[in-house]
Amino acid sequence: MTTKKKFNGKQFLVDYAIYLILLALVVIITVISPKFLSFSVFKDILMQSSVRIVVAMGCMFIIISGSADLSGGRMVGLSSLIAASLAQQATASLKFWPGLPELPAIVPVLVSMAVGVCFGVFNGLVVSKLKVPAFLATLGSQMMIFGFSSLYFNKAPNNSQPLGGLAKGFRDLGGGSIAGIPIIVIIALTVMLLVWVMLTKTCLGKEIFAVGGNLEAARVSGINVFKIQMITYSIAGACYGLAGALESARTSSATSAYGQGYELDAIASCIVGGCSVAGGVGTVGGVFAGVIIFNVISYGLTFIGISPYWQNVVKGLIIIGAVALDVRKYASKK
């Protein structure tokens, strides 16, 4: 005989808190302004969230592996500058690279991703080989990357002027659509799918969770911790590079200020979405919901006419609550 499992309301709230919060936010905003619940608003939120989804997917690898990365936002900024400088039309009025012909849209994207991977490898080496704490290593990397961005942005003949005149094929990545679905949303969802497959259907994914769950136990069991750290930082760098290219495509421009604070939003989305601050725990669906929650707050409060200053108050309360819940769950398992 099979016994019917008793419904545990408290456990249900703990397990699905992120989705319940998202539902509550949507319901409250919709009650205040029914127009909020429409396809156009949903589409706008997804488009605004797409770049941050890609950044959060990369950040999730690092958090699950038990590490941290504060350089993601500046990687997005540098990548957006590089992508925009390579994506300009041949006839652009202020050509960053004079004489460079108009390149296929895929070229700036691949170059910006390669730049992200290079800095990801650098972070991985500093953390795994030099044994510098990830927080401090990536803080230093953040400053260094911003310095490179400023130098690149100030290069003659640009001299710190916003990059514009981007080719239509490149701009379509951020503003075009296929069958009514924005291309940038399709790209973000594709990245999510690839990350889900990698983390849940491959040996690499299992090893990443194992390293984050207990690094010493993973090392004793034969897992190459150095390899895992290098791979996670490299994948994160590739995501940041792609996000930078998409950001410049979405805005049809780029400056050295792009990406500022994106790393903190990504970390917050991961923690709110269920990734444990201790490592070893996290889901793609939860992180996606975390990104959407913060964008619903930003978009929704503006939509109903509430001062944007309240956005940070609400976001801060949600982050504190999520971390408190995570610590509580972690303590109960010990």
RAHU-V868243 format. One record per residue. RES is the residue in one letter. PSI is psi in degrees with one decimal (* if undefined). D_LAST is the distance of its C-alpha to the last C-alpha in Angstrom with 1 decimal. Layout:
RES	PSI	D_LAST
RES	PSI	D_LAST
This chain:
M	141.4	32.6
T	134.0	29.9
T	138.2	28.0
K	126.5	27.7
K	129.9	24.2
K	134.1	24.0
F	127.9	23.7
N	100.3	20.6
G	-39.4	22.0
K	-43.4	19.0
Q	-35.7	17.0
F	-43.0	20.2
L	-39.2	20.4
V	-44.2	17.0
D	-33.9	17.8
Y	23.0	21.4
A	-41.3	21.5
I	-40.3	23.0
Y	-33.8	25.8
L	-38.7	26.5
I	-44.0	26.9
L	-44.2	29.3
L	-43.0	31.2
A	-41.8	31.6
L	-46.0	32.9
V	-43.5	35.4
V	-46.6	36.6
I	-47.0	37.1
I	-37.2	39.0
T	-37.7	41.0
V	-40.4	42.0
I	-40.5	43.3
S	96.4	45.0
P	-24.2	45.4
K	-15.8	46.7
F	-33.7	43.2
L	78.3	42.5
S	159.7	44.8
F	-38.1	44.7
S	-40.5	46.0
V	-43.6	43.3
F	-41.2	40.6
K	-43.2	42.4
D	-43.1	42.5
I	-41.9	38.8
L	-40.9	38.0
M	-42.9	40.5
Q	-26.6	39.2
S	-19.2	35.6
S	-48.4	36.5
V	-43.8	36.4
R	-29.3	33.1
I	-45.9	31.6
V	-42.7	32.7
V	-44.8	31.3
A	-34.9	27.9
M	-41.9	27.8
G	-42.7	28.3
C	-33.5	25.7
M	-38.9	23.1
F	-44.4	23.5
I	-41.6	22.7
I	-41.8	19.7
I	-34.5	18.1
S	-0.1	18.9
G	16.0	16.9
S	-165.6	20.2
A	158.7	22.5
D	115.5	26.2
L	4.4	28.4
S	-3.6	31.6
G	-42.7	31.7
G	-43.4	34.0
R	-29.0	36.5
M	-39.9	36.5
V	-44.1	37.4
G	-47.7	40.2
L	-41.4	41.7
S	-37.9	41.5
S	-38.8	43.2
L	-45.6	46.0
I	-43.7	46.5
A	-45.8	46.5
A	-38.5	49.0
S	-26.6	51.2
L	-11.8	51.6
A	5.8	52.0
Q	150.2	55.0
Q	154.7	58.2
A	-26.4	61.0
T	15.2	63.1
A	139.5	60.4
S	-38.1	62.2
L	83.3	59.9
K	122.7	58.9
F	-42.2	56.0
W	88.7	57.2
P	135.2	61.0
G	-11.0	62.5
L	125.6	59.2
P	166.4	60.0
E	123.4	57.9
L	153.1	55.0
P	147.4	53.3
A	-29.2	50.3
I	-27.2	48.0
V	-52.9	49.0
P	-34.7	47.6
V	-47.4	44.3
L	-39.1	43.9
V	-44.0	44.9
S	-35.7	42.4
M	-39.5	39.6
A	-39.7	40.7
V	-44.1	40.6
G	-41.2	37.0
V	-41.3	36.1
C	-45.6	37.9
F	-32.0	35.9
G	-42.3	32.6
V	-41.4	33.6
F	-47.2	34.4
N	-43.4	31.0
G	-40.6	29.3
L	-41.8	31.5
V	-41.5	30.9
V	-46.4	27.1
S	-33.9	26.9
K	-44.5	30.0
L	-9.6	30.6
K	29.2	26.9
V	131.7	27.5
P	136.1	24.4
A	-38.9	24.5
F	-47.6	24.9
L	-37.6	27.9
A	-46.4	29.3
T	-22.0	29.5
L	-44.0	30.8
G	-40.1	33.6
S	-38.1	34.2
Q	-46.7	34.4
M	-41.4	37.2
M	-44.3	39.0
I	-39.6	39.0
F	-34.7	40.4
G	-44.8	43.1
F	-40.8	44.0
S	-45.1	44.1
S	-40.9	46.5
L	-43.4	48.7
Y	-43.4	48.9
F	-29.7	49.6
N	1.3	52.3
K	138.2	54.1
A	144.6	57.8
P	9.6	59.3
N	-46.8	56.3
N	50.7	55.9
S	25.1	52.8
Q	140.7	54.3
P	133.7	52.1
L	130.0	52.2
G	-164.1	54.0
G	35.6	56.5
L	146.7	53.8
A	149.2	55.1
K	-40.3	54.9
G	-36.4	53.1
F	-42.6	50.3
R	-29.5	50.3
D	-24.7	50.0
L	-30.3	46.5
G	-19.8	45.5
G	-8.4	48.1
G	174.6	49.5
S	157.9	48.5
I	119.2	48.9
A	36.8	49.9
G	-4.5	48.9
I	123.6	45.4
P	135.7	44.9
I	-38.7	44.6
I	-33.1	41.8
V	-41.4	39.7
I	-43.0	40.4
I	-44.8	39.3
A	-42.8	36.0
L	-34.3	35.3
T	-42.3	36.3
V	-43.6	33.8
M	-45.0	31.1
L	-44.4	32.1
L	-41.0	32.2
V	-41.8	28.8
W	-45.2	27.4
V	-44.7	29.2
M	-40.0	28.1
L	-29.2	24.4
T	-16.3	24.3
K	7.0	27.3
T	159.8	27.5
C	-34.3	26.0
L	-44.1	25.8
G	-43.9	23.5
K	-38.1	21.1
E	-36.6	21.3
I	-45.2	20.6
F	-38.9	17.4
A	-43.1	16.4
V	-41.5	17.4
G	-33.9	15.5
G	-44.4	12.2
N	100.7	12.6
L	-45.4	16.1
E	-40.9	16.6
A	-38.4	15.6
A	-41.7	18.0
R	-42.3	20.6
V	-34.0	20.5
S	1.3	20.9
G	3.5	24.0
I	133.1	23.3
N	95.0	25.6
V	-39.0	23.4
F	-45.7	26.6
K	-43.5	28.1
I	-43.5	25.1
Q	-40.2	25.1
M	-41.0	28.9
I	-44.4	28.9
T	-42.3	26.4
Y	-34.0	28.4
S	-42.9	31.6
I	-43.1	30.7
A	-43.2	29.7
G	-40.1	33.0
A	-40.9	35.0
C	-42.5	33.5
Y	-40.0	34.4
G	-43.9	37.8
L	-42.6	38.4
A	-39.4	37.3
G	-43.5	39.8
A	-42.2	42.6
L	-35.6	41.8
E	-43.3	41.8
S	-34.0	45.2
A	-38.7	46.5
R	-37.9	45.3
T	-6.0	47.0
S	31.3	49.9
S	179.2	49.4
A	142.7	47.2
T	172.8	46.9
S	-10.7	44.8
A	-10.9	42.9
Y	144.4	41.4
G	-4.7	37.6
Q	124.7	37.0
G	-3.4	33.6
Y	-31.2	32.7
E	-36.5	29.7
L	-39.1	28.2
D	-39.3	29.0
A	-44.9	27.3
I	-43.9	24.1
A	-42.6	24.1
S	-39.3	24.9
C	-45.4	22.1
I	-46.5	19.5
V	-32.7	21.2
G	4.2	21.5
G	-3.5	17.8
C	132.3	17.1
S	138.0	13.8
V	-17.6	14.7
A	-8.8	12.1
G	166.5	14.1
G	-0.6	14.0
V	139.4	14.5
G	148.6	17.9
T	150.8	21.0
V	-43.8	24.7
G	-39.9	25.5
G	-42.7	22.9
V	-40.5	24.3
F	-45.6	27.8
A	-37.0	27.2
G	-44.0	25.8
V	-45.1	29.1
I	-38.2	31.2
I	-49.3	29.7
F	-33.0	30.8
N	-32.3	34.1
V	-39.6	34.7
I	-51.1	34.2
S	-48.9	36.6
Y	-44.1	39.1
G	-44.7	38.8
L	-37.8	39.3
T	-38.1	42.2
F	-37.8	43.6
I	8.8	43.8
G	18.6	45.2
I	142.2	42.4
S	134.0	42.4
P	-18.5	40.3
Y	-24.9	38.9
W	-18.5	36.8
Q	-45.8	35.0
N	-33.5	33.0
V	-48.8	32.1
V	-44.5	30.8
K	-44.0	29.0
G	-42.5	27.3
L	-39.8	26.1
I	-41.8	24.7
I	-46.5	22.8
I	-43.9	21.4
G	-40.7	20.4
A	-43.1	18.8
V	-40.5	16.7
A	-40.6	15.7
L	-40.5	14.7
D	-45.7	12.7
V	-40.3	10.8
R	-44.6	10.3
K	-41.4	9.1
Y	-41.1	6.6
A	-35.0	5.4
S	-21.1	5.6
K	-16.2	3.8
K	*	0.0
